[in-house]
């Protein structure tokens, strides 16, 4: 065979294989296919370091990938306590911005003090990944406007690389790669697993990071992304409020929720709804929710919590919106969850059963922990099903060091009443934290 003919045959074979690879991708495999697409852009370099309170922070410039011709770069801060005793680390994913494919660099960050405190308290590395996603893109779009734009484009041309959640997940994967390499080379310390966490879009990314068969993800702490089982939760929102929340207006404008039952809509749900991957979501989870989150209905969690496998826990922050009230309470619980995970301790995974009675909901709670210090009932009432602006009040049950708790919560006198129970535990590293039952909503007749 002469060289020109050989080259032609080779080119045809490569073209056919590439075409077949694209055709072989399905909504079910699109996320994992993107993460493992063979892109060679990954690199990192140490830019600078600083020390505060016995914790040294190393700022890395991470190039995670090239997505649709755009190089994604991030500021990756690795916080190393003086006593670094564990092979587990925390990966906290957050936002940020870029200019001309370079991250807008932070000389400090409001999260650093809290995360450095978690690192010192738990004697383990904590990492902050910024610029997830890289933004602005496509005419100055950011956050939900950018995500919805990419989903809309998938609906138009069916290109499986479009959903912005895919490169966001890959950013987390490549951050783990960089941390492992940096820690081994520079710190002479092996990191083998991660607790992954982040809020809002980064909470969404956190869920999906546990869906790609990456064994390094040991546990997850998704925050304020109370929308799994998207068709059900968003339909419930529409029926509860009479309209979609204005916070998801970017998606509504491009008819993402309205077209959920079309072929393209079903494909989007399959690709980006963590509920679609629930069989894979077996790692332990602590799910963080603000009771007054502007994005979601008060009891949206009922549409998915019981169907997610593994050890699942909830942490509600009362009278808090999408910012979790500044985050102090949530970060205390996150620290305890991280410590429990890296020390392979038993999680406080309470179970509960709710039975409708004539005048109220009877709640029976079981917990095998002997470090329970209190149980607190939180309630709020509303004339309608919109609890975003309602005030939550609490009362203690005055119980401790018990494995069984029983209470009866009266139904709403009129309108609606929402309630949950906080179980307060001792943190083995000092302080306390809470794990919650799921939220329950009642009217004057029963549990909804």
HUQUI-V902837 format. One record per residue. OMEGA is omega in whole degrees, -180 to 180 (none if undefined). NEAR is the number of other ideal C-beta (glycine too) atoms within 10 Angstrom. Layout:
omega->OMEGA near->NEAR
omega->OMEGA near->NEAR
This chain:
omega->-179 near->8
omega->-172 near->7
omega->-177 near->7
omega->179 near->8
omega->179 near->9
omega->-180 near->10
omega->179 near->11
omega->180 near->12
omega->180 near->11
omega->180 near->10
omega->178 near->10
omega->-180 near->10
omega->179 near->10
omega->180 near->10
omega->179 near->10
omega->-179 near->10
omega->178 near->10
omega->178 near->10
omega->180 near->10
omega->-180 near->9
omega->179 near->12
omega->-180 near->12
omega->-176 near->8
omega->179 near->9
omega->177 near->17
omega->175 near->12
omega->-179 near->19
omega->-175 near->13
omega->-170 near->14
omega->-179 near->21
omega->-178 near->24
omega->178 near->18
omega->179 near->17
omega->-178 near->23
omega->-177 near->21
omega->-173 near->13
omega->175 near->14
omega->177 near->5
omega->-175 near->15
omega->-174 near->7
omega->-172 near->13
omega->172 near->16
omega->174 near->12
omega->175 near->20
omega->177 near->11
omega->-179 near->14
omega->-179 near->12
omega->179 near->11
omega->180 near->14
omega->179 near->14
omega->177 near->11
omega->173 near->13
omega->178 near->11
omega->177 near->12
omega->178 near->22
omega->177 near->17
omega->178 near->22
omega->179 near->21
omega->179 near->19
omega->169 near->23
omega->-177 near->18
omega->166 near->25
omega->-172 near->18
omega->-172 near->29
omega->164 near->23
omega->-178 near->15
omega->179 near->24
omega->177 near->13
omega->-178 near->5
omega->177 near->14
omega->179 near->14
omega->179 near->24
omega->-171 near->21
omega->165 near->26
omega->-178 near->22
omega->-177 near->27
omega->-179 near->23
omega->-176 near->25
omega->-172 near->25
omega->179 near->26
omega->179 near->22
omega->172 near->12
omega->-178 near->12
omega->-166 near->18
omega->-171 near->12
omega->175 near->20
omega->175 near->14
omega->179 near->22
omega->173 near->30
omega->173 near->26
omega->179 near->25
omega->-177 near->28
omega->178 near->28
omega->-175 near->20
omega->-175 near->17
omega->-179 near->19
omega->-179 near->13
omega->173 near->21
omega->-179 near->8
omega->176 near->4
omega->174 near->12
omega->179 near->13
omega->171 near->20
omega->-167 near->11
omega->177 near->12
omega->174 near->15
omega->172 near->7
omega->-179 near->10
omega->-177 near->16
omega->178 near->10
omega->-174 near->17
omega->-178 near->18
omega->-180 near->13
omega->-178 near->19
omega->176 near->23
omega->175 near->23
omega->177 near->18
omega->179 near->24
omega->-179 near->29
omega->-177 near->19
omega->-176 near->19
omega->178 near->28
omega->-177 near->16
omega->-178 near->26
omega->172 near->27
omega->-174 near->30
omega->175 near->28
omega->176 near->26
omega->178 near->29
omega->179 near->26
omega->172 near->24
omega->9 near->25
omega->165 near->26
omega->-176 near->26
omega->0 near->19
omega->177 near->15
omega->173 near->18
omega->176 near->14
omega->173 near->8
omega->178 near->9
omega->177 near->17
omega->170 near->15
omega->-174 near->15
omega->178 near->17
omega->180 near->18
omega->179 near->21
omega->-177 near->23
omega->177 near->21
omega->-179 near->17
omega->177 near->23
omega->178 near->23
omega->179 near->19
omega->174 near->18
omega->179 near->21
omega->-177 near->18
omega->-173 near->9
omega->176 near->7
omega->180 near->11
omega->-174 near->14
omega->178 near->18
omega->-172 near->17
omega->-170 near->23
omega->-175 near->24
omega->178 near->28
omega->-179 near->23
omega->177 near->25
omega->175 near->25
omega->177 near->26
omega->-180 near->28
omega->175 near->25
omega->179 near->28
omega->179 near->26
omega->-178 near->21
omega->173 near->25
omega->177 near->28
omega->176 near->22
omega->-177 near->15
omega->180 near->24
omega->179 near->25
omega->180 near->17
omega->-179 near->14
omega->-178 near->23
omega->-180 near->21
omega->-175 near->12
omega->-172 near->10
omega->-176 near->14
omega->-175 near->16
omega->-175 near->7
omega->-179 near->17
omega->171 near->9
omega->-175 near->23
omega->-178 near->12
omega->-174 near->19
omega->161 near->26
omega->-175 near->28
omega->-179 near->32
omega->179 near->28
omega->-174 near->28
omega->175 near->25
omega->178 near->20
omega->177 near->22
omega->171 near->25
omega->174 near->24
omega->177 near->25
omega->179 near->29
omega->177 near->29
omega->-175 near->27
omega->178 near->28
omega->179 near->31
omega->-174 near->24
omega->-172 near->20
omega->177 near->18
omega->175 near->10
omega->-173 near->17
omega->178 near->8
omega->179 near->18
omega->-174 near->21
omega->180 near->18
omega->-180 near->24
omega->177 near->28
omega->-179 near->26
omega->-176 near->27
omega->171 near->28
omega->175 near->27
omega->-171 near->24
omega->-173 near->26
omega->178 near->24
omega->-170 near->25
omega->-170 near->23
omega->180 near->22
omega->-179 near->16
omega->-176 near->16
omega->-179 near->22
omega->174 near->24
omega->177 near->15
omega->177 near->18
omega->-179 near->22
omega->-180 near->16
omega->-178 near->10
omega->-175 near->20
omega->-173 near->15
omega->178 near->10
omega->174 near->9
omega->175 near->15
omega->178 near->19
omega->180 near->10
omega->178 near->16
omega->-177 near->19
omega->-180 near->13
omega->179 near->19
omega->-179 near->20
omega->180 near->17
omega->-179 near->11
omega->173 near->17
omega->177 near->14
omega->179 near->23
omega->-177 near->20
omega->-177 near->14
omega->-177 near->15
omega->-176 near->18
omega->173 near->10
omega->177 near->12
omega->179 near->11
omega->178 near->17
omega->176 near->19
omega->179 near->15
omega->179 near->20
omega->178 near->24
omega->-180 near->19
omega->-175 near->17
omega->-168 near->24
omega->178 near->26
omega->180 near->22
omega->179 near->27
omega->179 near->20
omega->-178 near->21
omega->-168 near->21
omega->179 near->18
omega->180 near->10
omega->-173 near->16
omega->-173 near->21
omega->-178 near->12
omega->176 near->21
omega->-176 near->19
omega->166 near->23
omega->-173 near->28
omega->-176 near->26
omega->-178 near->28
omega->170 near->28
omega->-176 near->24
omega->-177 near->22
omega->-179 near->21
omega->-176 near->25
omega->-175 near->15
omega->-163 near->20
omega->174 near->24
omega->-170 near->27
omega->-177 near->24
omega->-179 near->23
omega->-175 near->23
omega->-179 near->24
omega->-178 near->18
omega->-178 near->21
omega->-168 near->22
omega->-176 near->17
omega->-179 near->9
omega->-179 near->12
omega->-178 near->20
omega->176 near->12
omega->179 near->15
omega->-174 near->14
omega->177 near->18
omega->-179 near->21
omega->174 near->21
omega->175 near->23
omega->171 near->26
omega->-175 near->26
omega->179 near->21
omega->-179 near->15
omega->178 near->21
omega->-174 near->17
omega->179 near->19
omega->180 near->16
omega->175 near->21
omega->-178 near->16
omega->170 near->11
omega->-175 near->18
omega->-179 near->10
omega->-178 near->18
omega->-178 near->28
omega->174 near->20
omega->178 near->20
omega->178 near->22
omega->179 near->24
omega->179 near->24
omega->178 near->29
omega->178 near->27
omega->-180 near->27
omega->178 near->23
omega->-178 near->24
omega->-174 near->25
omega->177 near->23
omega->179 near->15
omega->175 near->8
omega->176 near->11
omega->177 near->9
omega->171 near->18
omega->-176 near->23
omega->-180 near->15
omega->173 near->22
omega->-178 near->10
omega->176 near->17
omega->-179 near->10
omega->-178 near->16
omega->178 near->11
omega->174 near->13
omega->-174 near->14
omega->-174 near->7
omega->-178 near->10
omega->179 near->19
omega->177 near->19
omega->-177 near->14
omega->176 near->20
omega->-176 near->13
omega->174 near->21
omega->174 near->13
omega->-176 near->20
omega->-177 near->11
omega->175 near->18
omega->179 near->11
omega->175 near->14
omega->-179 near->21
omega->178 near->14
omega->170 near->15
omega->-173 near->22
omega->178 near->18
omega->177 near->17
omega->-179 near->20
omega->172 near->20
omega->178 near->21
omega->-179 near->18
omega->177 near->18
omega->177 near->10
omega->-177 near->10
omega->180 near->20
omega->-177 near->16
omega->-172 near->23
omega->-178 near->18
omega->-177 near->10
omega->-179 near->19
omega->179 near->12
omega->176 near->19
omega->-174 near->12
omega->168 near->13
omega->-179 near->9
omega->174 near->11
omega->176 near->17
omega->180 near->8
omega->178 near->17
omega->176 near->13
omega->179 near->9
omega->-179 near->14
omega->-178 near->12
omega->179 near->9
omega->178 near->19
omega->178 near->11
omega->173 near->16
omega->-180 near->11
omega->-178 near->20
omega->175 near->14
omega->177 near->18
omega->175 near->21
omega->172 near->8
omega->-178 near->9
omega->-173 near->12
omega->178 near->23
omega->176 near->24
omega->178 near->23
omega->171 near->24
omega->180 near->26
omega->173 near->24
omega->173 near->21
omega->-176 near->24
omega->-177 near->17
omega->170 near->21
omega->171 near->17
omega->-179 near->18
omega->179 near->13
omega->179 near->15
omega->-180 near->10
omega->179 near->11
omega->176 near->14
omega->-177 near->24
omega->170 near->25
omega->-170 near->24
omega->163 near->25
omega->174 near->22
omega->178 near->18
omega->174 near->23
omega->-180 near->21
omega->179 near->19
omega->164 near->23
omega->-177 near->14
omega->-175 near->12
omega->-177 near->10
omega->-179 near->13
omega->-179 near->17
omega->none near->15
